[in-house]
Amino acid sequence: MGGTLEAARNAQAAFDVQTAGIASGRVELVEDGKPMPFTDSSTEPDSSGSVHALWTSDGARHLFLAEVFGPGGNLWLLGNPIYVNWPKKP
């Protein structure tokens, strides 16, 4: 969970979140502090407990993370961030 990624403008990145034991919960993928809009993916885990999303890079710097919420809206899990196009440490 977490890491860094370089993504040129118009490059696609696939985000896959693997979950277990959250049948009554929901997964939210967050881009730069805001929920990601989904056009060709779902925030409902599939039968294997996974959530998949495709994202097209604009070449700029971004931060992504996954959040898992319980049925009452309580935060169950906050994932480690994925940094896209951030400067590398010297």
Order of alpha helices (4+ residues) and beta strands (2+ residues): beta-beta-beta-beta-beta-beta-beta-beta
